[in-house]
Every structure is written in C-alpha cells, then in structure tokens.
Amino acid sequence: MEAVILTKDAYNDLVGKLETIQDLITRKERPEDKFLDNQDFMFLMKVSKRTAQSWRDEGKIAFSQIGAKIYYRMTDVQELLNSNYNKPFGRK
C-alpha cells in the first residue's frame, strides 16, 4: 500500500469537498418546495391547455398565477392524483 501525505490545507480542502458532496447526496428535496409551470404540468399530466384551464376553473387543482404565468405546487398535483385514485374492486 502506498501512503499519501497531504498538507493540512490540502486535507482540510478535501474534507470540505467531501462534506459538500455528502450534503448534496443527503439533501432531500421536499415536494412542496417544487413548482411546475403550466407547460411542465401539461406535459406531466399529458393534458391539453384547455383541460388544465378547466381543472383550475373547477377547483380540481390549486395554482398560483403571476401575470400570465401559471404555477402548480407538486404536492397539489400529487393530491389531485391521490384524490382520483381508484383501487380495483376486491383489492385492498
């Protein structure tokens, strides 16, 4: 086995980089922090612009509007899917 000797600064730099990598790996992005714009929402749900508008008008999906831009919170999309989830008859 070959030994590698690092200076204190090089060691501290390496440890700092490893901690940064560990933080990136272990950081959990919470769905409520994720927003989709209308285009991403339509692509994800495979619906037309008109269907997305109808769902908003009917109160099926919550949204935010800034000017002409529409945004959906990912947790609201999950809630929409969960509230319309139907299990096959006879299955638990």
TAFENVEN-V642390 format. One line per field, one symbol per residue. psi: psi as a letter, one per 30 degrees, with the letter a starting at -180 (. if undefined). A space follows every 10 residues. Layout:
# TAFENVEN-V642390
psi=???
This chain:
# TAFENVEN-V642390
psi=kkkkkkleee eeeeeeeeee eeeeefkjjk effkkkleee eeeefhllee eeeeeeefgf kllkkjbfkk kkkeeeeeee eefgkkkkkf k.
